[in-house]
Amino acid sequence: MNIQFSPLKGLQDRQYQIAKDIIKSDIKYNALRASRQSGKTVLLERLCAYFASIEDNQVGAFIMATNS
């Protein structure tokens, strides 16, 4: 079965630009400061999926705090 998956497809223009900058850089830790409802969570989920899918036997985890 051939499944094609593009985690960066469908991002807004600015989210895509930020994702590409993070992917291209050699920086180990990145910080993103953005306003509410700007798509930080979606971008982080997609980056997690991207980095988990670029090599075999990778495991990714996305953990998020809630206010409940």
C-alpha positions, 0 to 999 in steps of 0.5 A: 500500500502506498500512502502519501502524506504531506504534513506541511500541506494545508498550512497557512502561508506564514505557518508554512514559512515558519515550518520551512525555516525550522526544518532548514535550520540546525537549531536544536530548540526553537521558540515561537511567540505568537498571538492567540488563535494564530495556529501555533498548535496546528503548526506544532502538530504538523512539525511533529508529524514531519519529523516523525515521518522523515526517517524509519523507526521514529516515534513522535509524541505531542503532549498538550496541557488543558485547562480542565 
